Amino acid sequence: MKVKYDAEADVLIFVMKDAPPCDAIAEPGGVVVSYDENAEPVSIEFLNASKRELFNPNETILQVLR
């Protein structure tokens, strides 16, 4: 899994697999889930990540807990 942050858009993205998305669903609360052609999740985007305190762009470490 890859984790990306787009500072300009303030979006935190978790990429589960390198496949082109075919569909996306916007969930309540500013979450967008993208799916591949087999209806498997490809990525999850969290909009307004720093405002929601999901991510601090000034920190260099992002901790992902399992």
C-alpha positions as CSV (number, residue, x, y, z in Angstrom):
1,M,0.0,0.0,0.0
2,K,1.2,3.5,-0.8
3,V,0.3,6.7,1.1
4,K,0.3,10.0,-0.7
5,Y,-0.5,13.5,0.3
6,D,-1.5,16.2,-2.2
7,A,-0.7,19.5,-0.4
8,E,-2.4,21.7,-3.0
9,A,-5.6,19.8,-2.8
10,D,-5.2,18.8,0.9
11,V,-6.0,15.2,0.1
12,L,-4.6,12.1,1.9
13,I,-4.7,9.1,-0.4
14,F,-4.2,5.4,0.4
15,V,-3.5,3.5,-2.7
16,M,-4.2,-0.2,-2.3
17,K,-3.2,-1.4,-5.8
18,D,-1.8,0.0,-9.0
19,A,-4.8,-0.4,-11.2
20,P,-6.8,2.2,-13.0
21,P,-10.0,3.2,-11.3
22,C,-13.2,2.5,-13.2
23,D,-15.7,3.9,-10.6
24,A,-15.7,6.0,-7.5
25,I,-18.1,6.6,-4.8
26,A,-18.2,9.7,-2.6
27,E,-19.0,8.7,1.0
28,P,-20.3,11.1,3.6
29,G,-17.7,13.1,5.5
30,G,-15.4,13.8,2.5
31,V,-14.2,10.2,1.7
32,V,-13.9,9.0,-1.9
33,V,-13.4,5.3,-2.6
34,S,-12.3,4.3,-6.1
35,Y,-12.8,0.8,-7.5
36,D,-11.3,-1.2,-10.4
37,E,-13.2,-3.1,-13.1
38,N,-13.7,-6.1,-10.6
39,A,-15.3,-3.8,-8.0
40,E,-12.2,-4.1,-5.8
41,P,-11.1,-1.0,-3.9
42,V,-8.1,0.8,-5.6
43,S,-7.8,3.8,-3.4
44,I,-9.3,5.8,-0.6
45,E,-9.1,9.6,-0.5
46,F,-9.7,11.7,2.5
47,L,-10.6,15.3,1.5
48,N,-9.5,18.3,3.7
49,A,-7.0,16.0,5.5
50,S,-5.1,18.6,7.5
51,K,-8.2,20.4,8.5
52,R,-9.7,17.2,9.8
53,E,-6.4,16.5,11.7
54,L,-5.8,13.3,9.7
55,F,-2.5,14.5,8.6
56,N,-0.1,17.3,9.5
57,P,1.8,18.4,6.4
58,N,4.5,19.9,8.5
59,E,5.5,16.4,9.9
60,T,7.8,14.2,8.0
61,I,6.5,11.0,9.5
62,L,3.2,9.4,8.8
63,Q,2.3,6.5,11.1
64,V,0.0,3.9,9.8
65,L,-1.4,1.6,12.5
66,R,-2.6,-1.9,11.7
